Amino acid sequence: MPDYTQSLHRLKDEVNQWRQMAVHIQGTRTNIEASIEATQANAPIRNQGFQLDRDNAGNPQGREARWERAIWGLWGRDFRSGAHFLEGVCEYIHAYAVPLYAAQAQDGWGEVDLVGVAPNRLPVVIELKEPGADDTPLKIMLQAAAYGIAIQKVWREGTLRTEWIQSIGGVVMHNADDLPNTLDRINVVGLVPDGYLAALSDEKKEIIKETRESMRCLAGAFEQRGIVWTFARIPGAQVIQ
């Protein structure tokens, strides 16, 4: 069995088993305090810049990277889509591929796929999966939570808060410098296209249905600790109940 007390950024891979998802949800929930503490201790403090200001989408090669850029292009700061990205959770997408690692050896800490702006002008962590991805909803939740905890840490102890204020200051409403010194609550989103759900086997769809309530309980446990989870799909984005 996995060590449920380890950092979430490592635990997520060990619990990525569809047929054991119910067991892993319970194990994660039972040990949530320890795993959050381990994640907080393990998360790097990056001070080399978070690449929040992108001029263009570049020429990405990977499928997921192309999805990131497309979403950024449609729901970026100029609202080309004509609507908020995820009502009440994320107004628009501010950046893509935001690096978290603090050294060349990433040690399991990569990049946040997308970072949005919440109605209160604070960061929203978005973990994106491409069509055909086989990751369980639990893995997606734990990866988003791990990155949310890392963002909280570099906001508090690193340079992210300063860079965030500089980056969004000319875009959003006044008083950007009044943003809090700590992110006591942070929105984290697992984002999948319709193709993710459509590609799942009937067995996996049934597992999602059977574990829906226990996933809600786990999400509630995270929310009590300041990590506010939403599972959503695009286009829309629309919350998955």
QUIWOZI-V117233 format. One record per residue. N is the residue number from 1. RES is the residue in one small letter. PHI is phi in whole degrees, -180 to 180 (999 if undefined). BURIAL is 1 if it has 16 or more other ideal C-beta (glycine too) atoms within 10 Angstrom, else 0. Layout:
# QUIWOZI-V117233
N,RES,PHI,BURIAL + N,RES,PHI,BURIAL
This chain:
# QUIWOZI-V117233
1,m,999,0 + 2,p,-66,1 + 3,d,-84,0 + 4,y,-73,1 + 5,t,-93,1 + 6,q,-81,1 + 7,s,-57,1 + 8,l,-60,1 + 9,h,-70,1 + 10,r,-100,1 + 11,l,-58,1 + 12,k,-54,1 + 13,d,-77,0 + 14,e,-76,0 + 15,v,-103,1 + 16,n,-82,1 + 17,q,-132,0 + 18,w,-59,1 + 19,r,-72,0 + 20,q,-106,1 + 21,m,-61,1 + 22,a,-61,0 + 23,v,-64,0 + 24,h,-69,1 + 25,i,-61,1 + 26,q,-65,0 + 27,g,-62,1 + 28,t,-66,1 + 29,r,-65,1 + 30,t,-63,0 + 31,n,-110,1 + 32,i,-63,1 + 33,e,-61,0 + 34,a,-65,0 + 35,s,-70,1 + 36,i,-67,1 + 37,e,-62,0 + 38,a,-65,1 + 39,t,-66,1 + 40,q,-59,0 + 41,a,-71,0 + 42,n,-84,1 + 43,a,-60,1 + 44,p,-76,1 + 45,i,-108,0 + 46,r,-90,1 + 47,n,-130,0 + 48,q,-94,0 + 49,g,106,0 + 50,f,-109,1 + 51,q,53,0 + 52,l,-81,1 + 53,d,-107,0 + 54,r,-106,1 + 55,d,-89,0 + 56,n,-155,0 + 57,a,-84,0 + 58,g,67,0 + 59,n,-132,0 + 60,p,-68,0 + 61,q,-100,0 + 62,g,-76,0 + 63,r,-64,0 + 64,e,-65,0 + 65,a,-62,1 + 66,r,-66,0 + 67,w,-62,1 + 68,e,-56,1 + 69,r,-66,1 + 70,a,-64,0 + 71,i,-65,1 + 72,w,-60,1 + 73,g,-67,0 + 74,l,-81,1 + 75,w,-117,1 + 76,g,-75,1 + 77,r,-64,1 + 78,d,-93,0 + 79,f,53,0 + 80,r,-61,0 + 81,s,-75,1 + 82,g,82,0 + 83,a,-152,0 + 84,h,-62,1 + 85,f,-71,1 + 86,l,-142,1 + 87,e,-52,0 + 88,g,81,0 + 89,v,-119,1 + 90,c,-142,1 + 91,e,-77,1 + 92,y,-153,1 + 93,i,-92,1 + 94,h,-93,1 + 95,a,-152,1 + 96,y,-127,1 + 97,a,49,1 + 98,v,-84,1 + 99,p,-73,1 + 100,l,-111,1 + 101,y,-63,1 + 102,a,-108,1 + 103,a,-149,0 + 104,q,-61,0 + 105,a,-81,0 + 106,q,-73,0 + 107,d,55,0 + 108,g,88,0 + 109,w,-104,1 + 110,g,-106,0 + 111,e,-127,1 + 112,v,-76,1 + 113,d,-57,1 + 114,l,-141,1 + 115,v,-123,1 + 116,g,-103,1 + 117,v,-117,1 + 118,a,-76,1 + 119,p,-56,0 + 120,n,-90,0 + 121,r,74,1 + 122,l,-95,1 + 123,p,-68,1 + 124,v,-120,1 + 125,v,-88,1 + 126,i,-124,1 + 127,e,-99,1 + 128,l,-103,1 + 129,k,-120,1 + 130,e,-83,1 + 131,p,-57,0 + 132,g,88,0 + 133,a,-63,1 + 134,d,-107,0 + 135,d,-68,1 + 136,t,-74,1 + 137,p,-57,1 + 138,l,-65,1 + 139,k,-61,1 + 140,i,-61,1 + 141,m,-62,1 + 142,l,-69,1 + 143,q,-67,1 + 144,a,-63,1 + 145,a,-64,1 + 146,a,-59,1 + 147,y,-69,1 + 148,g,-63,1 + 149,i,-65,1 + 150,a,-64,1 + 151,i,-64,1 + 152,q,-58,1 + 153,k,-68,1 + 154,v,-74,1 + 155,w,-68,1 + 156,r,-81,0 + 157,e,-114,0 + 158,g,-110,1 + 159,t,-105,1 + 160,l,-61,1 + 161,r,-58,1 + 162,t,-63,0 + 163,e,-67,1 + 164,w,-63,1 + 165,i,-61,0 + 166,q,-64,0 + 167,s,-75,1 + 168,i,-95,1 + 169,g,-56,0 + 170,g,-89,0 + 171,v,-109,0 + 172,v,-98,0 + 173,m,-67,0 + 174,h,-63,0 + 175,n,65,0 + 176,a,-62,1 + 177,d,-75,0 + 178,d,-89,0 + 179,l,-63,1 + 180,p,-65,0 + 181,n,-78,0 + 182,t,-131,0 + 183,l,-97,1 + 184,d,-68,0 + 185,r,-133,1 + 186,i,-141,1 + 187,n,-81,1 + 188,v,-125,1 + 189,v,-126,1 + 190,g,-96,1 + 191,l,-119,1 + 192,v,-130,1 + 193,p,-78,1 + 194,d,-55,0 + 195,g,-64,0 + 196,y,-64,1 + 197,l,-69,0 + 198,a,-65,0 + 199,a,-81,0 + 200,l,-71,1 + 201,s,-70,0 + 202,d,-60,0 + 203,e,-62,0 + 204,k,-70,1 + 205,k,-63,0 + 206,e,-69,0 + 207,i,-63,1 + 208,i,-60,1 + 209,k,-63,0 + 210,e,-70,0 + 211,t,-101,1 + 212,r,-58,0 + 213,e,-69,0 + 214,s,-68,1 + 215,m,-66,1 + 216,r,-64,0 + 217,c,-66,0 + 218,l,-65,1 + 219,a,-60,1 + 220,g,-64,0 + 221,a,-65,1 + 222,f,-65,1 + 223,e,-63,0 + 224,q,-60,0 + 225,r,-108,0 + 226,g,91,0 + 227,i,-108,1 + 228,v,-99,1 + 229,w,-94,1 + 230,t,-136,1 + 231,f,-104,1 + 232,a,-138,1 + 233,r,-129,1 + 234,i,-111,1 + 235,p,-75,0 + 236,g,150,0 + 237,a,-77,1 + 238,q,-124,0 + 239,v,-68,0 + 240,i,-92,0 + 241,q,-78,0
